[in-house]
Amino acid sequence: MKIHCDSYDLRLKDPFTIARGTVSVQPTLILRVEYDGLVGLGEATTNSYYGVTLESMQQALARIEDKLDGYKLDNPAELWSELDADLQDCRFAQCALDCAVWDIYAQMHGMPLWQLWGFSSDQAYPPSSYTIGIDDPQVMLRKMRAMPNWPIYKIKCDARTGIDMVRTLRAASEATFRVDANCDWKFEQVAPLAEQLKELRVEFIEQPLAADKFDDMRKLKGQCAIPLMADESCQQEADVDRCIDSFDAINIKLVKCGGLTPARRMIARAKQNGLQVMVGCMTESSIGIAPGIHLLPLLDYADLDGALLLAEDLATGLNWKEGFCELPTAPGLGVRLRE
């Protein structure tokens, strides 16, 4: 098993702003894994909030190259466990490897990954939201109108101007709205803002408080007019149990937890304890989005629009129609780099 790392700059259609800052170009690492004549693909973006750089990911993957040489692939989950001690300090790199190995494993069996896992093409699965970053009101309206038939919009929302922005967008659309605060709100703001957002027919609020405010979130759970979802508070497997008493739902991002292998365990643990589950994404190409698409039959919600925010995608293979992404039919993850 051989690995190859390449880096790309993903240019966005529009500058993308959340409460923490603005991005116009997103650096990303594309991992190619070669095994027995097959090639698997994985992706992980850089992220300043989580301290992830191209260099840190490349260094983490370099540490395990010798262990992959001559490795016989019987079960991707076993490989994940064997390498966890080496990669647990860089979950983003671990995710890229894990997804690429699952890509290969499904190709070895000649079927798409969702089918290998026993899902049916007849199963219902949720549409993805389309994210509208913080911007001038007219710019946000233009971004929303550029995807006119999308069923769900996720609106990045700071505490200062967010409600007015949601009100402006609501006047132009009857679609489902979700709000993502990205840790920007204060405890005393959450319940009153939730009441106003319910009136604006917002489905839920994602990560209103800072990631470590579990005690405050525990006080808010069940006391707000709409559900509260963890994102930055739910990074790795151990965080699921910490969210049970503090949130109504969790957003699992594969790069944060280390890939598909732990994500499937997190989904099962969350559902056992009454939490609803969404799988989200970073601003990635379709290579990074595809693994989450294969999890769709397990999910209550999806936020897998990252590649749709790009000026040009690096890969082909995902087909979207008005919020729904078709389950890929090609073996593996079903995506390939463009020539």
C-alpha positions in Angstrom: 0.0 0.0 0.0 1.5 3.3 -1.1 0.4 6.8 -0.4 0.8 10.0 -2.4 -0.1 13.6 -1.2 -0.9 16.5 -3.4 -2.0 20.0 -2.4 -4.5 22.3 -4.1 -6.0 25.7 -3.6 -9.8 25.6 -3.9 -11.1 28.9 -5.0 -14.6 29.7 -3.8 -17.4 31.2 -6.0 -17.7 34.0 -3.4 -15.8 34.9 -0.2 -17.2 32.8 2.6 -17.7 34.4 6.0 -18.6 32.9 9.3 -18.4 34.5 12.8 -14.6 33.6 12.9 -13.5 35.1 9.6 -13.6 35.0 5.8 -12.1 32.6 3.3 -11.7 33.1 -0.5 -9.2 30.3 -1.2 -9.2 27.0 0.7 -6.0 24.9 0.7 -6.7 21.2 0.7 -4.7 17.9 0.7 -5.7 15.2 -1.7 -4.4 11.7 -0.7 -4.1 8.9 -3.3 -3.7 5.4 -1.9 -2.5 2.7 -4.3 -3.2 -1.0 -3.4 -3.2 -4.1 -5.6 -3.8 -2.0 -8.8 -6.6 0.1 -7.3 -6.5 3.8 -6.3 -8.5 5.2 -3.4 -9.0 8.9 -2.8 -9.2 10.9 0.4 -9.2 14.6 1.2 -8.7 16.9 4.2 -8.6 20.7 4.2 -6.4 23.0 6.3 -8.2 24.6 9.2 -6.7 27.4 11.5 -9.4 26.8 14.2 -8.2 23.2 14.7 -4.6 24.0 14.0 -4.3 21.9 10.9 -1.9 22.8 8.1 -0.7 21.0 5.0 2.6 20.4 6.6 1.1 18.8 9.8 -1.0 16.4 7.7 1.9 15.4 5.4 4.1 14.8 8.5 1.5 12.7 10.1 1.0 10.5 7.0 4.8 10.2 6.5 5.0 8.6 10.0 2.9 5.7 8.9 4.2 5.0 5.4 6.4 2.1 6.6 3.5 0.4 8.3 1.5 0.5 5.1 4.3 -1.1 3.0 3.2 -4.7 2.5 0.0 -4.3 4.4 -2.8 -6.8 3.6 -6.1 -5.0 3.6 -8.8 -7.2 5.2 -10.9 -4.5 7.1 -10.5 -0.7 7.0 -11.7 -0.4 10.5 -8.9 -2.7 11.8 -6.3 -0.6 9.9 -7.8 2.6 11.5 -7.4 1.0 15.0 -3.8 -0.2 14.3 -2.8 3.3 13.2 -4.8 5.4 15.7 -1.8 5.8 18.1 0.2 7.3 15.3 -2.5 9.5 13.8 -4.7 10.6 16.8 -2.9 14.0 17.0 -4.0 14.7 13.4 -7.5 13.5 12.8 -7.7 15.4 9.5 -4.9 13.3 8.0 -6.4 10.2 9.6 -9.7 11.0 7.9 -8.1 11.3 4.4 -6.4 7.9 4.8 -9.5 6.2 6.2 -11.8 7.4 3.4 -9.2 6.4 0.7 -8.9 2.9 2.2 -12.7 2.5 2.3 -12.8 3.6 -1.3 -10.3 0.9 -2.2 -12.1 -1.7 0.0 -15.5 -1.1 -1.8 -13.7 -1.2 -5.2 -12.2 -4.6 -4.2 -15.8 -5.9 -3.8 -17.0 -4.2 -7.0 -19.7 -2.1 -5.5 -20.4 1.4 -4.2 -19.6 1.8 -0.5 -23.2 2.4 0.6 -24.2 -0.9 -1.0 -21.3 -2.7 0.7 -22.6 -1.5 4.0 -26.0 -3.0 3.3 -28.0 0.1 2.5 -30.7 0.0 -0.1 -31.2 2.5 -3.0 -34.9 2.6 -2.0 -34.1 3.9 1.5 -35.2 7.5 2.2 -32.3 9.9 2.9 -32.2 13.6 3.7 -31.4 16.5 1.3 -28.4 18.7 2.1 -28.6 22.3 3.2 -26.9 25.0 1.1 -24.9 27.4 3.2 -25.2 31.2 3.0 -22.2 32.9 4.6 -22.4 36.2 6.4 -22.3 39.1 4.0 -24.1 42.2 2.9 -27.9 41.5 2.8 -28.1 41.9 -0.9 -25.2 39.6 -1.5 -26.7 36.9 0.8 -30.0 37.2 -1.2 -28.1 36.8 -4.4 -26.4 33.7 -3.2 -29.7 32.2 -2.1 -31.4 33.1 -5.4 -28.5 31.5 -7.3 -29.8 28.1 -5.9 -33.5 28.9 -6.3 -35.0 25.4 -5.9 -32.9 24.3 -2.9 -35.1 23.0 -0.1 -32.9 24.0 2.9 -30.6 26.9 3.5 -28.1 27.1 6.4 -27.5 30.7 7.4 -24.3 31.7 9.1 -25.5 34.0 11.9 -23.6 36.2 14.3 -25.5 37.5 17.4 -25.3 41.2 16.4 -27.1 41.2 13.0 -28.2 37.6 12.6 -31.9 37.9 13.3 -32.3 40.9 10.9 -30.5 38.9 8.3 -32.7 35.8 8.7 -35.8 38.0 8.6 -34.6 39.6 5.3 -33.9 36.1 3.7 -37.2 34.7 5.0 -39.1 37.5 3.2 -37.6 36.1 -0.1 -38.0 32.3 0.5 -40.4 29.7 1.9 -37.6 27.1 2.1 -36.5 25.5 5.4 -33.9 27.6 7.3 -31.2 26.5 9.7 -29.0 28.8 11.6 -25.3 28.3 12.5 -23.8 30.6 15.1 -20.3 29.1 15.1 -19.8 29.7 18.9 -20.6 33.4 18.6 -23.5 33.8 21.0 -23.7 34.5 24.7 -25.7 32.3 27.2 -28.3 34.9 27.9 -28.9 35.5 24.2 -29.7 31.9 23.2 -33.3 31.4 24.5 -34.6 34.9 23.3 -33.0 34.4 19.9 -34.4 30.9 19.6 -37.9 32.3 20.3 -37.5 34.8 17.4 -36.0 32.2 15.1 -39.0 29.9 15.7 -41.3 32.7 14.5 -39.1 32.8 11.4 -39.6 29.1 10.9 -36.0 28.1 11.6 -35.5 24.4 12.1 -32.6 24.4 14.6 -29.6 26.4 15.9 -26.2 25.0 15.4 -23.4 25.6 18.0 -24.7 28.8 19.7 -22.0 28.9 22.5 -18.3 28.2 22.6 -17.2 24.6 22.3 -16.4 24.0 25.9 -19.7 25.4 27.4 -21.3 22.1 28.1 -22.7 23.2 31.5 -24.4 26.2 30.0 -25.7 24.1 27.1 -27.1 21.7 29.7 -29.2 24.5 31.2 -30.5 25.5 27.7 -31.4 22.0 26.5 -35.2 21.6 26.6 -35.7 25.3 27.5 -35.4 26.7 23.9 -38.1 27.1 21.3 -36.2 25.1 18.7 -33.5 22.3 18.9 -29.9 22.9 19.6 -27.2 21.1 17.6 -23.5 20.6 18.5 -20.7 21.1 16.0 -17.5 22.5 17.5 -18.6 20.7 20.8 -18.7 17.4 19.0 -15.3 16.7 17.5 -14.3 13.1 18.3 -16.0 10.0 19.5 -15.7 10.8 23.2 -17.6 14.0 22.7 -20.9 12.2 21.8 -21.4 11.2 25.5 -20.7 14.8 26.5 -23.4 16.1 24.2 -26.2 13.7 25.3 -27.4 16.0 28.2 -26.4 19.3 26.5 -27.7 19.2 22.9 -30.6 17.8 20.9 -28.5 16.8 17.9 -24.9 16.5 16.8 -23.1 17.5 13.6 -20.4 14.9 12.7 -17.6 16.1 10.5 -15.4 13.3 9.2 -12.1 15.3 9.3 -12.6 16.2 12.9 -13.3 12.6 14.1 -10.8 10.8 11.9 -12.9 9.4 9.0 -15.8 7.1 8.2 -14.8 4.4 10.7 -15.3 6.5 13.8 -18.2 8.4 12.3 -20.3 5.3 12.0 -19.7 4.5 15.6 -20.6 8.0 16.6 -23.9 7.8 14.6 -24.8 4.6 16.4 -23.9 5.9 19.8 -25.8 9.2 19.3 -29.0 7.4 18.1 -28.8 5.0 21.1 -29.1 8.0 23.3 -31.8 10.0 21.6 -29.7 12.5 19.7 -30.4 13.3 16.1 -27.5 13.2 13.7 -26.2 15.3 10.9 -23.0 14.8 8.9 -21.4 18.1 7.8 -18.4 19.1 5.8 -15.7 21.7 5.3 -15.3 23.6 2.1 -14.0 20.6 0.2 -14.0 19.1 -3.3 -16.3 16.2 -4.1 -13.5 13.9 -2.9 -14.1 15.1 0.6 -17.8 15.3 0.3 -18.4 11.8 -1.2 -17.7 9.8 2.0 -20.5 11.7 3.7 -22.9 11.0 0.8 -22.5 7.2 1.5 -23.7 7.8 5.1 -26.9 9.5 4.0 -29.2 6.6 4.7 -28.2 6.7 8.4 -28.8 10.5 8.9 -31.6 12.8 10.1 -30.0 15.8 8.4 -27.2 16.5 6.0 -24.9 19.5 5.3 -22.7 18.3 2.5 -22.6 21.3 0.2 -18.9 22.2 0.4 -18.0 21.4 -3.2 -21.0 23.4 -4.5 -19.4 26.5 -3.0 -16.3 26.2 -5.2 -15.6 28.0 -8.4 -14.4 24.7 -9.9 -14.5 21.2 -8.4 -11.4 19.0 -8.5 -13.4 15.8 -9.0 -16.4 14.3 -10.9 -18.9 11.6 -9.8 -21.5 13.3 -7.6 -24.8 14.3 -9.2 -27.0 16.9 -7.4 -30.6 17.9 -8.0 -32.4 20.5 -5.9 -30.7 19.5 -2.6 -30.5 15.8 -3.1 -27.3 14.0 -4.1 -27.7 10.7 -5.9 -26.0 7.7 -4.2 -23.1 7.0 -6.4 -23.3 3.8 -8.5 -19.6 3.4 -9.4 -17.5 1.0 -7.2 -15.9 2.6 -4.1 -16.7 6.2 -3.3 -17.6 6.9 -6.9 -15.5 10.0 -7.4 -12.4 10.6 -9.5 -10.0 13.5 -10.0 -10.5 15.5 -13.1 -7.9 15.0 -15.8 
